[in-house]
């Protein structure tokens, strides 16, 4: 995802008059952190589902609402109150909104630092959760009837 997005930025900047108000280095760092965050979430989903088809359905059930509410299409502040609360739960909100601020308003690291810390926490938390699930499955843990059960091997 990182390489693809970077390539889109390079082609877009060369072929159009798009200007970035903020730092390219900050955008690159944010893009890298966002890539790690979504990869860690994918790691969790892959360990919660038992088949590739189940993983696809689960990812879509999570990603589509997250994409629509994260502020990529409509600023989070323009959403109704309850949807703003839901949007604050999704990690993509802490990527899309500051990314747009850096790109269009020239926001600095100090201005988007809080969002980056939250995104980093999502990355670490999701990575640890995914690792726990992977290890748990490796020693015989499995989901059954809504709860974890141990199998003795």
DSSP file (Angstrom, degrees, kcal/mol; ACC not computed):
  #  RESIDUE AA STRUCTURE BP1 BP2  ACC     N-H-->O    O-->H-N    N-H-->O    O-->H-N    TCO  KAPPA ALPHA  PHI   PSI    X-CA   Y-CA   Z-CA
    1    1 A X     >        0   0    0      0, 0.0     4,-2.5     0, 0.0     5,-0.2   0.000 360.0 360.0 360.0 -39.8    0.0    0.0    0.0
    2    2 A X  H  >  +     0   0    0      1,-0.2     4,-2.5     2,-0.2     5,-0.2   0.940 360.0  44.4 -62.9 -47.9    2.8    2.4    0.8
    3    3 A X  H  > S+     0   0    0      2,-0.2     4,-2.4     1,-0.2    -1,-0.2   0.903 114.0  50.5 -64.9 -41.6    4.6    2.0   -2.5
    4    4 A X  H  > S+     0   0    0      2,-0.2     4,-2.2     1,-0.2    -1,-0.2   0.928 113.1  44.9 -62.7 -45.5    1.4    2.2   -4.5
    5    5 A X  H  X S+     0   0    0     -4,-2.5     4,-2.3     2,-0.2    -2,-0.2   0.906 112.1  51.7 -67.1 -40.9    0.3    5.4   -2.7
    6    6 A X  H  X S+     0   0    0     -4,-2.5     4,-2.4    -5,-0.2    -1,-0.2   0.906 109.6  50.7 -60.6 -41.1    3.7    7.0   -3.1
    7    7 A X  H  X S+     0   0    0     -4,-2.4     4,-2.7     2,-0.2     5,-0.3   0.901 108.2  51.9 -63.3 -41.3    3.7    6.2   -6.8
    8    8 A X  H  X S+     0   0    0     -4,-2.2     4,-2.6     1,-0.2    -2,-0.2   0.912 110.3  49.5 -61.3 -42.2    0.3    7.8   -7.1
    9    9 A X  H  X S+     0   0    0     -4,-2.3     4,-2.6     2,-0.2    -2,-0.2   0.920 112.2  47.3 -62.4 -44.2    1.6   10.9   -5.4
   10   10 A X  H  X S+     0   0    0     -4,-2.4     4,-2.0     2,-0.2     5,-0.2   0.949 115.3  44.1 -64.1 -49.2    4.7   11.1   -7.7
   11   11 A X  H  X S+     0   0    0     -4,-2.7     4,-2.5     1,-0.2    -1,-0.2   0.912 115.3  49.8 -62.5 -42.3    2.7   10.6  -10.9
   12   12 A X  H  X S+     0   0    0     -4,-2.6     4,-1.3    -5,-0.3     6,-0.5   0.890 111.4  47.4 -64.3 -39.8    0.0   13.1   -9.7
   13   13 A X  H  < S+     0   0    0     -4,-2.6    -1,-0.2    -5,-0.2    -2,-0.2   0.831 116.1  44.5 -72.5 -30.5    2.6   15.7   -8.8
   14   14 A X  H  < S+     0   0    0     -4,-2.0    -2,-0.2    -5,-0.2    -1,-0.2   0.869 119.5  39.9 -78.0 -37.8    4.4   15.4  -12.1
   15   15 A X  H  < S+     0   0    0     -4,-2.5     2,-0.2    -5,-0.2    -2,-0.2   0.565 118.8  36.7 -93.3  -8.5    1.3   15.3  -14.3
   16   16 A X  S  < S-     0   0    0     -4,-1.3     0, 0.0    -5,-0.2     0, 0.0  -0.778  81.9-108.5-133.7 177.9   -0.8   17.9  -12.6
   17   17 A X        +     0   0    0     -2,-0.2     2,-0.2     2,-0.1    -4,-0.1   0.095  63.7 142.7 -94.8  21.9   -0.5   21.2  -10.9
   18   18 A X        -     0   0    0     -6,-0.5     2,-0.4     1,-0.0    -2,-0.1  -0.439  32.0-164.0 -66.9 131.0   -1.3   19.8   -7.4
   19   19 A X        -     0   0    0     -2,-0.2     2,-0.6    84,-0.0    -2,-0.1  -0.922  14.0-139.4-117.0 145.1    0.7   21.4   -4.7
   20   20 A X        -     0   0    0     -2,-0.4    84,-0.2     1,-0.1    83,-0.1  -0.907   7.1-162.2-103.0 122.6    1.3   20.1   -1.2
   21   21 A X  S    S+     0   0    0     82,-2.8    82,-0.2    -2,-0.6    83,-0.1   0.819  71.7  47.7 -74.4 -30.6    1.1   22.9    1.4
   22   22 A X  S    S-     0   0    0     80,-0.9     2,-0.3    81,-0.2    -2,-0.1  -0.088 104.4 -55.3 -98.5-162.9    2.9   20.8    4.1
   23   23 A X     >  -     0   0    0     84,-0.4     4,-2.1     1,-0.1    -1,-0.2  -0.601  29.3-151.1 -82.3 130.9    6.0   18.7    4.3
   24   24 A X  H  > S+     0   0    0     -2,-0.3     4,-2.4     2,-0.2     5,-0.2   0.857 101.1  55.1 -64.4 -35.2    6.4   15.8    1.9
   25   25 A X  H  > S+     0   0    0      2,-0.2     4,-2.4     1,-0.2    -1,-0.2   0.900 107.2  48.6 -65.8 -40.7    8.5   14.0    4.7
   26   26 A X  H  > S+     0   0    0      2,-0.2     4,-2.7     1,-0.2     5,-0.2   0.915 111.4  49.9 -65.3 -42.7    5.6   14.4    7.1
   27   27 A X  H  X S+     0   0    0     -4,-2.1     4,-2.6     1,-0.2    -2,-0.2   0.914 111.0  50.1 -61.4 -41.8    3.1   13.0    4.6
   28   28 A X  H  X S+     0   0    0     -4,-2.4     4,-2.3     2,-0.2    -2,-0.2   0.913 111.8  47.1 -62.8 -43.2    5.5   10.1    3.9
   29   29 A X  H  X S+     0   0    0     -4,-2.4     4,-2.4     2,-0.2    -2,-0.2   0.903 113.2  48.6 -64.3 -41.6    5.8    9.3    7.6
   30   30 A X  H  X S+     0   0    0     -4,-2.7     4,-2.7     2,-0.2    -2,-0.2   0.905 110.9  51.0 -64.4 -40.9    2.1    9.6    8.1
   31   31 A X  H  X S+     0   0    0     -4,-2.6     4,-2.2     2,-0.2    -2,-0.2   0.900 110.5  48.9 -63.4 -41.7    1.5    7.3    5.1
   32   32 A X  H  X S+     0   0    0     -4,-2.3     4,-2.2     2,-0.2    -2,-0.2   0.920 112.6  47.4 -64.3 -44.4    3.9    4.7    6.5
   33   33 A X  H  X S+     0   0    0     -4,-2.4     4,-2.3     1,-0.2    -2,-0.2   0.907 111.9  50.5 -63.9 -42.1    2.3    4.8   10.0
   34   34 A X  H  X S+     0   0    0     -4,-2.7     4,-2.3     2,-0.2    -1,-0.2   0.878 108.9  52.2 -62.9 -38.1   -1.2    4.5    8.4
   35   35 A X  H  X S+     0   0    0     -4,-2.2     4,-2.1     1,-0.2    -2,-0.2   0.922 110.4  47.6 -63.8 -44.6    0.0    1.5    6.3
   36   36 A X  H  X S+     0   0    0     -4,-2.2     4,-2.4     2,-0.2    -2,-0.2   0.885 110.7  52.9 -63.6 -38.3    1.3   -0.2    9.5
   37   37 A X  H  X S+     0   0    0     -4,-2.3     4,-2.1     2,-0.2    -2,-0.2   0.949 111.9  43.0 -63.2 -49.4   -1.9    0.5   11.3
   38   38 A X  H  X S+     0   0    0     -4,-2.3     4,-2.1     1,-0.2    -1,-0.2   0.847 113.0  53.5 -68.3 -32.6   -4.2   -1.0    8.6
   39   39 A X  H  X S+     0   0    0     -4,-2.1     4,-1.8    -5,-0.2    -1,-0.2   0.905 108.6  49.9 -65.7 -40.6   -1.8   -4.0    8.2
   40   40 A X  H  X S+     0   0    0     -4,-2.4     4,-1.8     2,-0.2    -2,-0.2   0.893 109.9  50.5 -64.8 -39.5   -2.0   -4.6   12.0
   41   41 A X  H  X S+     0   0    0     -4,-2.1     4,-2.5     1,-0.2    -1,-0.2   0.897 108.8  52.1 -64.4 -39.0   -5.8   -4.5   11.8
   42   42 A X  H  X S+     0   0    0     -4,-2.1     4,-2.6     1,-0.2    -1,-0.2   0.858 105.4  55.8 -62.9 -35.0   -5.7   -7.0    8.9
   43   43 A X  H  X S+     0   0    0     -4,-1.8     4,-1.1     2,-0.2    -1,-0.2   0.899 108.6  47.4 -62.8 -42.1   -3.6   -9.2   11.1
   44   44 A X  H >X S+     0   0    0     -4,-1.8     4,-1.1     2,-0.2     3,-0.5   0.949 112.8  47.8 -64.0 -49.7   -6.3   -9.2   13.8
   45   45 A X  H >X S+     0   0    0     -4,-2.5     4,-1.3     1,-0.3     3,-0.7   0.898 108.6  54.5 -60.8 -41.2   -9.1   -9.9   11.3
   46   46 A X  H 3< S+     0   0    0     -4,-2.6    -1,-0.3     1,-0.3    -2,-0.2   0.801 110.3  47.2 -65.2 -26.6   -7.1  -12.7    9.7
   47   47 A X  H << S+     0   0    0     -4,-1.1    -1,-0.3    -3,-0.5    -2,-0.2   0.620 109.4  53.7 -88.5 -13.3   -6.7  -14.3   13.1
   48   48 A X  H << S+     0   0    0     -4,-1.1     2,-0.3    -3,-0.7    -2,-0.2   0.674 102.1  65.9 -91.0 -19.2  -10.4  -13.9   14.1
   49   49 A X     <  -     0   0    0     -4,-1.3     3,-0.0    -5,-0.2     6,-0.0  -0.722  66.4-149.9-106.0 155.0  -11.8  -15.6   11.0
   50   50 A X  S    S+     0   0    0     -2,-0.3     2,-0.3     1,-0.1    -1,-0.1   0.503  77.7  33.7-101.8  -4.8  -11.4  -19.2   10.0
   51   51 A X  S  > S-     0   0    0      1,-0.1     4,-1.9     0, 0.0     5,-0.1  -0.977  77.7-115.6-145.8 158.5  -11.5  -18.9    6.2
   52   52 A X  H  > S+     0   0    0     -2,-0.3     4,-2.1     1,-0.2     5,-0.1   0.876 117.1  53.8 -60.9 -37.2  -10.4  -16.4    3.5
   53   53 A X  H  > S+     0   0    0      1,-0.2     4,-2.0     2,-0.2    -1,-0.2   0.904 107.9  49.9 -64.6 -39.9  -14.0  -15.8    2.6
   54   54 A X  H  > S+     0   0    0      1,-0.2     4,-2.4     2,-0.2    -1,-0.2   0.870 108.4  53.4 -64.7 -36.3  -14.9  -15.0    6.2
   55   55 A X  H  X S+     0   0    0     -4,-1.9     4,-2.8     2,-0.2    -2,-0.2   0.901 107.2  51.2 -65.1 -40.6  -11.9  -12.6    6.3
   56   56 A X  H  X S+     0   0    0     -4,-2.1     4,-2.3     2,-0.2    -2,-0.2   0.933 112.2  45.9 -62.6 -46.2  -13.2  -10.7    3.2
   57   57 A X  H  X S+     0   0    0     -4,-2.0     4,-2.2     1,-0.2    -1,-0.2   0.915 114.3  48.4 -63.5 -42.9  -16.7  -10.3    4.6
   58   58 A X  H  X S+     0   0    0     -4,-2.4     4,-1.5     2,-0.2     5,-0.2   0.913 110.5  50.8 -65.0 -43.5  -15.3   -9.1    8.0
   59   59 A X  H  X S+     0   0    0     -4,-2.8     4,-3.7     1,-0.2     5,-0.3   0.925 111.8  47.5 -61.1 -44.3  -12.9   -6.7    6.4
   60   60 A X  H  X S+     0   0    0     -4,-2.3     4,-1.8     1,-0.2     5,-0.4   0.888 108.2  55.1 -65.2 -37.8  -15.7   -5.1    4.3
   61   61 A X  H  < S+     0   0    0     -4,-2.2     4,-0.4    -5,-0.2    -1,-0.2   0.812 120.0  32.8 -64.4 -29.0  -18.0   -4.9    7.4
   62   62 A X  H  X S+     0   0    0     -4,-1.5     4,-1.6    -3,-0.2    -2,-0.2   0.879 120.0  47.8 -90.1 -46.1  -15.3   -2.9    9.2
   63   63 A X  H  X S+     0   0    0     -4,-3.7     4,-3.0    -5,-0.2     5,-0.2   0.869 104.1  56.3 -72.1 -39.8  -13.6   -1.0    6.4
   64   64 A X  H  X S+     0   0    0     -4,-1.8     4,-2.3    -5,-0.3     5,-0.2   0.953 112.7  40.4 -63.6 -50.5  -16.6    0.4    4.5
   65   65 A X  H  > S+     0   0    0     -5,-0.4     4,-1.9    -4,-0.4    -1,-0.2   0.911 116.2  52.7 -61.5 -38.1  -18.2    2.2    7.5
   66   66 A X  H  X S+     0   0    0     -4,-1.6     4,-1.1     1,-0.2    -2,-0.2   0.918 110.7  46.9 -62.0 -42.7  -14.7    3.3    8.6
   67   67 A X  H  <>S+     0   0    0     -4,-3.0     5,-0.5     1,-0.2     6,-0.4   0.905 113.2  48.0 -65.2 -42.5  -14.0    4.8    5.2
   68   68 A X  H  <5S+     0   0    0     -4,-2.3     6,-0.3    -5,-0.2    -1,-0.2   0.796 120.5  36.3 -70.3 -28.1  -17.3    6.6    5.0
   69   69 A X  H  <5S+     0   0    0     -4,-1.9    -1,-0.2    -5,-0.2    -2,-0.2   0.483  92.4  87.4-104.2  -3.2  -17.0    8.1    8.5
   70   70 A X  T  <5S-     0   0    0     -4,-1.1    27,-0.4    -3,-0.3     6,-0.2   0.623 103.3-103.8 -77.9 -12.2  -13.2    8.8    8.7
   71   71 A X  T   5S+     0   0    0     -4,-0.3    -3,-0.1    -3,-0.2    -1,-0.1   0.513  88.7 117.7 102.5   5.7  -13.3   12.3    7.2
   72   72 A X  S   <S+     0   0    0     -5,-0.5     3,-0.1     1,-0.1    -4,-0.1   0.860  92.8  18.1 -72.7 -35.2  -11.9   11.3    3.8
   73   73 A X  S    S+     0   0    0      1,-0.4     2,-0.4    -6,-0.4    -1,-0.1   0.795 138.9  20.7-103.6 -39.8  -15.1   12.4    1.9
   74   74 A X  S    S-     0   0    0     -6,-0.3    -1,-0.4     0, 0.0     5,-0.1  -0.998  90.9-104.5-131.8 132.0  -16.9   14.6    4.5
   75   75 A X    >   -     0   0    0     -2,-0.4     3,-1.7     1,-0.1     4,-0.5  -0.277  27.8-125.0 -56.0 141.2  -15.2   16.3    7.4
   76   76 A X  G >  S+     0   0    0      1,-0.3     3,-1.4    -6,-0.2    -1,-0.1   0.849 110.4  61.9 -57.2 -35.2  -15.9   14.6   10.7
   77   77 A X  G 3  S+     0   0    0      1,-0.3    -1,-0.3    -6,-0.1     7,-0.1   0.738  98.5  57.0 -64.6 -22.3  -17.2   17.9   12.1
   78   78 A X  G <  S+     0   0    0     -3,-1.7    -1,-0.3     2,-0.0    -2,-0.2   0.548  88.6  96.4 -86.7  -7.9  -19.9   17.9    9.4
   79   79 A X  S <  S-     0   0    0     -3,-1.4     5,-0.1    -4,-0.5   -10,-0.0  -0.442  90.2 -90.6 -77.2 154.3  -21.3   14.6   10.5
   80   80 A X     >  -     0   0    0     -2,-0.1     4,-1.9     1,-0.1     3,-0.4  -0.265  47.0-100.7 -58.7 155.4  -24.3   14.3   12.9
   81   81 A X  H  > S+     0   0    0      1,-0.2     4,-1.6     2,-0.2     5,-0.1   0.844 120.2  48.0 -50.0 -47.7  -23.3   14.1   16.6
   82   82 A X  H  > S+     0   0    0      1,-0.2     4,-2.0     2,-0.2    -1,-0.2   0.890 111.5  50.5 -65.3 -38.9  -23.7   10.4   17.0
   83   83 A X  H  > S+     0   0    0     -3,-0.4     4,-2.8     1,-0.2    -1,-0.2   0.815 104.9  58.2 -69.5 -29.1  -21.7    9.6   13.8
   84   84 A X  H  X S+     0   0    0     -4,-1.9     4,-1.6     2,-0.2    -1,-0.2   0.899 106.3  49.0 -63.6 -39.4  -18.9   11.9   15.0
   85   85 A X  H  < S+     0   0    0     -4,-1.6     4,-0.5     2,-0.2    -2,-0.2   0.929 112.8  46.7 -65.1 -44.6  -18.6    9.7   18.1
   86   86 A X  H >X S+     0   0    0     -4,-2.0     3,-1.4     1,-0.2     4,-0.8   0.907 109.2  55.2 -62.8 -41.7  -18.5    6.6   16.0
   87   87 A X  H >< S+     0   0    0     -4,-2.8     3,-0.7     1,-0.3     6,-0.3   0.845  99.6  60.6 -61.4 -34.1  -16.0    8.1   13.7
   88   88 A X  T 3< S+     0   0    0     -4,-1.6    -1,-0.3     1,-0.2    -2,-0.2   0.651  98.1  60.0 -69.4 -14.0  -13.6    8.8   16.6
   89   89 A X  T <4 S+     0   0    0     -3,-1.4     2,-0.2    -4,-0.5    -1,-0.2   0.809  89.4  83.8 -79.7 -31.1  -13.5    5.1   17.3
   90   90 A X  S XX S-     0   0    0     -4,-0.8     3,-0.9    -3,-0.7     4,-0.5  -0.530  71.8-144.2 -80.4 135.9  -12.0    4.3   13.9
   91   91 A X  T >4 S+     0   0    0     -2,-0.2     3,-0.9     1,-0.2     4,-0.3   0.796  96.0  69.0 -68.0 -27.0   -8.2    4.6   13.4
   92   92 A X  T >> S+     0   0    0      1,-0.3     4,-3.1     2,-0.2     3,-1.1   0.788  89.9  64.2 -63.7 -25.3   -8.6    5.8    9.8
   93   93 A X  H <> S+     0   0    0     -3,-0.9     4,-1.4    -6,-0.3     5,-0.4   0.886  99.5  52.4 -60.8 -39.0  -10.1    9.0   11.2
   94   94 A X  H << S+     0   0    0     -3,-0.9    -1,-0.2    -4,-0.5    25,-0.2   0.447 117.0  40.0 -81.2   0.3   -6.7    9.7   12.9
   95   95 A X  H <> S+     0   0    0     -3,-1.1     4,-2.0    -4,-0.3    -2,-0.2   0.757 115.2  44.9-105.7 -52.6   -5.0    9.2    9.5
   96   96 A X  H  X S+     0   0    0     -4,-3.1     4,-2.3     1,-0.2     5,-0.2   0.908 112.1  49.1 -65.5 -46.2   -7.4   10.9    7.0
   97   97 A X  H  X S+     0   0    0     -4,-1.4     4,-1.9   -27,-0.4    -1,-0.2   0.950 116.7  39.2 -64.7 -50.9   -8.1   14.1    8.8
   98   98 A X  H  > S+     0   0    0     -5,-0.4     4,-2.5     2,-0.2     5,-0.2   0.856 113.2  57.1 -68.2 -31.0   -4.5   15.1    9.7
   99   99 A X  H  X S+     0   0    0     -4,-2.0     4,-2.3     1,-0.2    -1,-0.2   0.934 109.0  45.8 -61.5 -44.8   -3.2   13.9    6.3
  100  100 A X  H  X>S+     0   0    0     -4,-2.3     4,-2.9     1,-0.2     5,-0.5   0.888 111.0  53.9 -64.2 -38.6   -5.7   16.3    4.6
  101  101 A X  I  X>S+     0   0    0     -4,-1.9     4,-1.9     1,-0.2     6,-1.5   0.909 111.0  44.8 -63.2 -42.3   -4.6   19.1    7.0
  102  102 A X  I  X5S+     0   0    0     -4,-2.5   -80,-0.9     4,-0.3     4,-0.7   0.919 117.5  45.5 -66.4 -42.5   -0.9   18.6    6.2
  103  103 A X  I  <5S+     0   0    0     -4,-2.3   -82,-2.8    -5,-0.2   -81,-0.2   0.906 127.7  22.4 -70.3 -42.4   -1.6   18.4    2.5
  104  104 A X  I  <5S+     0   0    0     -4,-2.9    -3,-0.2   -84,-0.2    -2,-0.2   0.785 134.1  30.4 -99.2 -30.4   -4.0   21.3    2.1
  105  105 A X  I  <<S-     0   0    0     -4,-1.9    -3,-0.2    -5,-0.5    -2,-0.1   0.531  98.4-119.0-108.8  -8.6   -3.3   23.6    5.1
  106  106 A X     << -     0   0    0     -4,-0.7    -4,-0.3    -5,-0.7    -3,-0.1   0.801  43.5-175.8  75.3  28.5    0.4   23.0    5.6
  107  107 A X        -     0   0    0     -6,-1.5   -84,-0.4    -9,-0.1    -1,-0.2  -0.239  15.5-133.5 -59.3 146.8   -0.2   21.6    9.2
  108  108 A X     >  -     0   0    0    -86,-0.1     4,-1.5     1,-0.1     3,-0.3  -0.401  25.9 -98.9 -95.4 174.3    3.0   20.8   11.0
  109  109 A X  H  > S+     0   0    0      1,-0.2     4,-1.1     2,-0.2     7,-0.2   0.869 124.5  57.4 -60.4 -37.0    3.9   17.7   13.1
  110  110 A X  H  4 S+     0   0    0      1,-0.2     4,-0.4     2,-0.2    -1,-0.2   0.869 106.5  49.5 -61.9 -35.3    3.1   19.7   16.2
  111  111 A X  H  4 S+     0   0    0     -3,-0.3    -1,-0.2     1,-0.2    -2,-0.2   0.819 122.7  30.4 -74.3 -30.8   -0.4   20.2   14.9
  112  112 A X  H  X S+     0   0    0     -4,-1.5     4,-2.0     1,-0.1    -1,-0.2   0.320  89.6 103.8-109.8   6.4   -1.1   16.6   14.0
  113  113 A X  H  X S+     0   0    0     -4,-1.1     4,-2.2     1,-0.2     5,-0.2   0.868  77.4  54.1 -59.1 -41.1    1.1   15.0   16.7
  114  114 A X  H  > S+     0   0    0     -4,-0.4     4,-2.1     1,-0.2    -1,-0.2   0.918 109.8  48.1 -61.3 -43.2   -1.9   14.0   18.9
  115  115 A X  H  > S+     0   0    0      1,-0.2     4,-2.4     2,-0.2    -1,-0.2   0.877 110.4  51.9 -64.4 -37.3   -3.5   12.1   16.0
  116  116 A X  H  X S+     0   0    0     -4,-2.0     4,-2.5     2,-0.2    -1,-0.2   0.866 108.0  51.3 -68.4 -35.6   -0.2   10.4   15.1
  117  117 A X  H  X S+     0   0    0     -4,-2.2     4,-2.3     2,-0.2    -2,-0.2   0.914 111.3  47.8 -66.1 -42.1    0.2    9.2   18.7
  118  118 A X  H  X S+     0   0    0     -4,-2.1     4,-2.2     2,-0.2    -2,-0.2   0.913 112.6  49.0 -64.0 -42.2   -3.4    7.8   18.6
  119  119 A X  H  X S+     0   0    0     -4,-2.4     4,-2.1   -25,-0.2    -2,-0.2   0.898 110.6  50.4 -64.2 -40.7   -2.6    6.1   15.3
  120  120 A X  H  X S+     0   0    0     -4,-2.5     4,-2.7     2,-0.2     5,-0.2   0.887 108.8  52.2 -64.1 -38.6    0.6    4.7   16.7
  121  121 A X  H  X S+     0   0    0     -4,-2.3     4,-3.0     1,-0.2     5,-0.2   0.900 108.7  50.5 -63.6 -40.4   -1.3    3.3   19.7
  122  122 A X  H  X S+     0   0    0     -4,-2.2     4,-2.7     2,-0.2     5,-0.3   0.903 111.0  50.2 -61.2 -40.8   -3.8    1.7   17.3
  123  123 A X  H  X S+     0   0    0     -4,-2.1     4,-2.4     2,-0.2    -2,-0.2   0.951 115.2  40.8 -63.3 -50.6   -0.8    0.1   15.5
  124  124 A X  H  X S+     0   0    0     -4,-2.7     4,-2.7     2,-0.2     5,-0.2   0.934 117.5  48.2 -65.2 -46.6    0.8   -1.2   18.6
  125  125 A X  H  X S+     0   0    0     -4,-3.0     4,-2.5    -5,-0.2    -2,-0.2   0.920 114.6  44.8 -61.5 -45.1   -2.4   -2.4   20.1
  126  126 A X  H  X S+     0   0    0     -4,-2.7     4,-2.8    -5,-0.2    -1,-0.2   0.893 113.1  51.4 -67.1 -39.5   -3.6   -4.1   17.0
  127  127 A X  H  X S+     0   0    0     -4,-2.4     4,-2.3    -5,-0.3    -2,-0.2   0.921 112.9  44.7 -63.2 -43.8   -0.3   -5.7   16.4
  128  128 A X  H  X S+     0   0    0     -4,-2.7     4,-2.6     2,-0.2    -2,-0.2   0.901 114.0  49.8 -67.0 -40.5   -0.2   -7.1   20.0
  129  129 A X  H  X S+     0   0    0     -4,-2.5     4,-2.5    -5,-0.2    -2,-0.2   0.930 112.1  47.8 -63.4 -45.3   -3.8   -8.2   19.8
  130  130 A X  H  X S+     0   0    0     -4,-2.8     4,-2.3     2,-0.2    -2,-0.2   0.894 112.0  49.7 -61.8 -40.7   -3.1  -10.0   16.5
  131  131 A X  H  X S+     0   0    0     -4,-2.3     4,-2.7     2,-0.2     5,-0.2   0.910 110.1  50.8 -65.2 -42.3    0.1  -11.6   17.9
  132  132 A X  H  X S+     0   0    0     -4,-2.6     4,-2.9     1,-0.2    -2,-0.2   0.934 111.2  48.2 -59.2 -46.5   -1.9  -12.8   20.9
  133  133 A X  H  X S+     0   0    0     -4,-2.5     4,-2.4     2,-0.2    -2,-0.2   0.897 111.7  50.0 -62.3 -40.0   -4.6  -14.3   18.7
  134  134 A X  H  X S+     0   0    0     -4,-2.3     4,-1.8     2,-0.2    -2,-0.2   0.934 114.4  43.5 -64.1 -46.2   -1.9  -16.0   16.6
  135  135 A X  H  X S+     0   0    0     -4,-2.7     4,-1.6     2,-0.2    -2,-0.2   0.893 112.1  54.0 -65.5 -40.0   -0.2  -17.5   19.6
  136  136 A X  H  <>S+     0   0    0     -4,-2.9     5,-3.5     1,-0.2     3,-0.3   0.912 110.1  46.4 -62.7 -42.9   -3.4  -18.5   21.2
  137  137 A X  H ><5S+     0   0    0     -4,-2.4     3,-1.0     3,-0.2    -1,-0.2   0.867 108.5  57.8 -65.7 -34.8   -4.5  -20.4   18.0
  138  138 A X  H 3<5S+     0   0    0     -4,-1.8    -1,-0.2     1,-0.3    -2,-0.2   0.805 108.0  45.1 -66.6 -29.6   -1.0  -22.0   17.9
  139  139 A X  T 3<5S-     0   0    0     -4,-1.6    -1,-0.3    -3,-0.3    14,-0.2   0.346 133.4 -85.1 -97.3   7.2   -1.4  -23.4   21.4
  140  140 A X  T < 5S+     0   0    0     -3,-1.0    11,-1.2     1,-0.3    -3,-0.2   0.551  77.5 144.1 110.1   7.7   -4.9  -24.7   20.7
  141  141 A X  E   < +A  150   0A   0     -5,-3.5     2,-0.3     9,-0.2    -1,-0.3  -0.533  19.6 167.9 -77.9 146.8   -7.2  -21.7   21.5
  142  142 A X  E     -A  149   0A   0      7,-1.9     7,-2.5    -2,-0.2     2,-0.4  -0.990  37.9-104.4-154.3 155.7  -10.3  -21.3   19.3
  143  143 A X  E     +A  148   0A   0     -2,-0.3     2,-0.3     5,-0.2     5,-0.2  -0.654  43.7 165.8 -80.4 134.4  -13.5  -19.4   19.2
  144  144 A X  E >   -A  147   0A   0      3,-2.8     3,-1.9    -2,-0.4    -2,-0.1  -0.924  63.4 -13.2-153.1 125.9  -16.6  -21.4   20.1
  145  145 A X  T 3  S-     0   0    0     -2,-0.3     3,-0.1     1,-0.3    -2,-0.0   0.862 127.8 -51.7  52.0  41.5  -20.1  -20.2   21.0
  146  146 A X  T 3  S+     0   0    0      1,-0.2     2,-0.3     0, 0.0    -1,-0.3   0.513 124.6  77.5  79.7   4.8  -18.9  -16.6   21.4
  147  147 A X  E <  S-A  144   0A   0     -3,-1.9    -3,-2.8    -5,-0.0     2,-0.3  -0.944  83.6 -95.9-142.5 164.3  -16.1  -17.4   23.8
  148  148 A X  E     -A  143   0A   0     -2,-0.3     2,-0.3    -5,-0.2    -5,-0.2  -0.617  37.8-173.5 -83.2 138.3  -12.5  -18.8   23.7
  149  149 A X  E     -A  142   0A   0     -7,-2.5    -7,-1.9    -2,-0.3     2,-0.4  -0.959  17.3-131.8-128.4 148.3  -12.0  -22.5   24.5
  150  150 A X  E     -A  141   0A   0     -2,-0.3     2,-0.4    -9,-0.2    -9,-0.2  -0.823  12.1-157.5-100.7 138.9   -8.8  -24.4   24.9
  151  151 A X        -     0   0    0    -11,-1.2     2,-0.6    -2,-0.4    -2,-0.0  -0.939  17.7-132.0-108.9 136.1   -8.1  -27.7   23.2
  152  152 A X              0   0    0     -2,-0.4   -12,-0.1     1,-0.1   -13,-0.0  -0.781 360.0 360.0 -89.6 126.3   -5.6  -30.0   24.7
  153  153 A X              0   0    0     -2,-0.6    -1,-0.1   -14,-0.2   -13,-0.1   0.398 360.0 360.0-106.9 360.0   -3.1  -31.3   22.2
